[in-house]
């Protein structure tokens, strides 16, 4: 069975990603706490494509959420399905690029990727969920 690691980057990627998880959770019968509340075995048939099953029969999205500033992450966490994500899969800095591509690429983003910040953890977060997969073919990103 194929497994997908979903990477959400930046304000736009995280806003689209949050909506994606609302829709996919509804399709699979997963409520905002990560519990299965569906009514069809078909909903569980391929649930492991998007979710890891945690203790207590909870389903956790296989997702990494990345941003230069914490504001978008706070919005995702306080949203309808914000509590479904693993807290350690949120990677963020303290100063954003203010929707300015050059600032994100040359200053704030460049500093974040070259310093000892939570950004250093991002490759490990991507690799950890995919390391048990037989082969990694693609990782969808929303940015």
Phi, psi and omega per residue, in radians:
X1 nan 2.456 3.125
X2 -1.466 2.556 3.104
X3 -2.177 2.487 -3.109
X4 -1.999 2.295 2.981
X5 -1.785 2.060 -3.048
X6 -1.703 2.138 -3.137
X7 -1.933 2.174 3.124
X8 -1.993 2.163 -3.086
X9 -2.226 2.352 3.080
X10 1.352 3.101 -3.102
X11 -1.102 -0.862 -3.109
X12 -1.108 -0.842 -3.129
X13 -1.045 -0.681 -3.134
X14 -1.304 -0.585 3.087
X15 -1.223 -0.757 3.069
X16 -1.126 -0.759 -3.140
X17 -1.080 -0.696 3.120
X18 -1.078 -0.731 3.107
X19 -1.177 -0.686 3.090
X20 -0.973 -0.804 -3.104
X21 -1.215 -0.530 3.039
X22 -1.096 -0.819 -3.094
X23 -1.189 -0.825 -3.090
X24 -1.173 -0.594 3.086
X25 -1.151 -0.720 3.095
X26 -1.091 -0.755 3.138
X27 -1.081 -0.599 -3.103
X28 -1.675 0.038 3.100
X29 1.307 0.489 -3.138
X30 -1.711 2.236 3.136
X31 -1.531 3.036 -3.093
X32 -1.066 -0.243 3.081
X33 -1.611 -0.085 -3.123
X34 1.625 0.085 -3.141
X35 -1.546 2.534 3.075
X36 -1.353 2.154 3.119
X37 -2.199 0.294 -3.071
X38 -1.300 3.141 -3.097
X39 -2.258 0.248 -3.103
X40 -2.456 2.364 3.080
X41 -1.116 -0.428 3.103
X42 -1.056 -0.574 3.130
X43 -1.124 -0.522 -3.112
X44 -1.602 -0.192 -3.013
X45 -0.987 -0.799 -3.122
X46 -2.113 0.519 -3.074
X47 -1.127 -0.474 -3.119
X48 -1.279 -0.083 3.035
X49 -1.156 -0.686 -3.065
X50 -1.889 -0.417 -2.994
X51 -2.137 2.626 2.880
X52 -1.712 2.470 3.080
X53 -1.563 2.126 -3.130
X54 -1.746 -3.118 3.126
X55 -1.121 2.685 3.123
X56 1.275 0.440 -3.129
X57 0.949 0.673 3.076
X58 -1.734 2.528 3.102
X59 -1.924 2.281 -3.073
X60 -2.081 2.235 3.126
X61 -1.028 2.429 3.043
X62 -1.503 1.436 -2.997
X63 -2.479 2.553 3.028
X64 -2.061 2.228 -3.119
X65 -1.978 2.131 -3.011
X66 -2.230 2.408 3.029
X67 -2.792 2.770 3.123
X68 -1.349 -0.359 -3.117
X69 -2.363 2.746 -3.016
X70 -1.390 -0.192 -3.047
X71 -1.018 -0.818 3.141
X72 -1.144 -0.663 3.122
X73 -1.107 -0.692 3.088
X74 -1.096 -0.681 3.103
X75 -1.121 -0.743 3.118
X76 -1.109 -0.826 -3.130
X77 -1.055 -0.619 -3.111
X78 -1.544 -0.042 3.119
X79 -1.320 3.121 -3.051
X80 -1.007 -0.630 -3.115
X81 -2.000 0.380 -3.082
X82 -1.089 -0.513 -3.090
X83 -1.474 -0.042 -3.103
X84 -1.396 -0.367 -3.083
X85 -1.445 2.627 3.028
X86 -1.244 2.261 -3.116
X87 -1.027 -0.572 -3.113
X88 -1.382 0.002 3.067
X89 -1.677 0.131 3.010
X90 -1.659 2.095 3.119
X91 -2.115 2.068 -3.096
X92 -2.624 2.732 3.072
X93 -1.728 -2.840 -3.107
X94 -2.005 -0.172 3.122
X95 -2.380 2.194 -3.080
X96 -1.554 3.110 3.141
X97 -1.676 -0.031 3.109
X98 1.027 0.686 -3.124
X99 1.026 0.483 3.116
X100 -1.922 1.895 -3.055
X101 -0.995 -0.796 -3.094
X102 -1.067 -0.735 3.121
X103 -1.137 -0.710 3.116
X104 -1.174 -0.592 -3.096
X105 -1.486 -0.776 -2.994
X106 -1.693 -0.485 -3.083
X107 -2.002 -1.400 -3.055
X108 -1.023 -0.836 -3.126
X109 -1.162 -0.721 3.141
X110 -1.135 -0.733 3.111
X111 -1.129 -0.724 -3.112
X112 -1.130 -0.676 -3.081
X113 -1.379 -0.284 -3.107
X114 -1.861 -0.010 -3.096
X115 -1.938 3.074 3.116
X116 -1.535 1.408 -3.123
X117 -2.193 3.118 3.054
X118 -0.992 -0.331 3.119
X119 -1.050 -0.530 -3.138
X120 -1.091 -0.402 -3.141
X121 -1.414 -0.333 -3.012
X122 -0.990 -0.818 3.127
X123 -1.046 -0.651 3.100
X124 -1.159 -0.629 3.105
X125 -1.154 -0.631 3.109
X126 -1.263 -0.732 -3.079
X127 -1.241 -0.694 -3.058
X128 -0.967 -0.886 3.141
X129 -1.203 -0.437 -3.095
X130 -1.613 -0.162 -3.075
X131 -1.191 -0.431 3.118
X132 -1.526 -0.110 3.127
X133 -1.322 2.598 3.127
X134 -1.187 -0.682 3.066
X135 -2.673 2.420 3.109
X136 -1.711 2.082 -3.109
X137 -1.825 -0.684 3.121
X138 -2.770 2.727 3.077
X139 -2.302 1.928 -3.140
X140 -1.202 2.455 3.093
X141 -2.171 2.580 3.033
X142 -2.189 1.950 -3.140
X143 -2.482 nan nan
